[in-house]
Amino acid sequence: MNALHTTLLELGTVRQVDARQLLLRAGEVARRLYLIEQGCARLYLVDTQGRETSTQFFFEGDVVSSMESFLTGRPSALHLVTMEPCRVRVVEGAALKARAKTDLALQADIQALTQQRLIHYANLYTSAIADSPTQRYQALQATHQHRLERIPLHILAAYLGVSAVHLSRIRRKLKENPPEADPRG
């Protein structure tokens, strides 16, 4: 995604954002893309009982927006919020889309970003049905161990579909009885 990153660096403006600051509210149309240069953010939704569930976490080097809203111009179902103080590079969607009209590499990168997001959501949905909370946590540990420490326990628990107490039990159980290494390597 070199063309997208290059464009974000050329067209974007740097902003310092405090922790827990909304970059997008559900119901608004996403009109900007953000490149996280430092810090982390999350997309989440709020259910009818007022409970937050994160759908994805973003860290340094990630490009974030409510892509469905950004691409369709429809209001987002998701909130985008910083979890730590962040330095982000902000690009207005109109400028990015104007450049993409004549830049085939940029078009391909935007399509690849959209495909990555689609695959992430398909995997998240499949895992929520097929895997236990312990299996989902272990999968996160295997791929994002250093990043898990940056996500508050209650937010991570909601992402996994369990209470913070249940996640604490899972973590304690795994610490006391670590899973055996996969003999296949």
Secondary structure, DSSP 8 states (H G I E B T S, - for coil): -HHHHHHHHHH-EEEEE-TT-EEE-TTSB--EEEEEEES-EEEEEE-TTS-EEEEEEE-TT-EES-HHHHHH--B-SSEEEESS-EEEEEEEHHHHHHHHTT-HHHHHHHHHHHHHHHHHHHHHHHHHHHS-HHHHHHHHHHHHHHHHTTS-HHHHHHHHTS-HHHHHHHHHHHHHS-----TT-
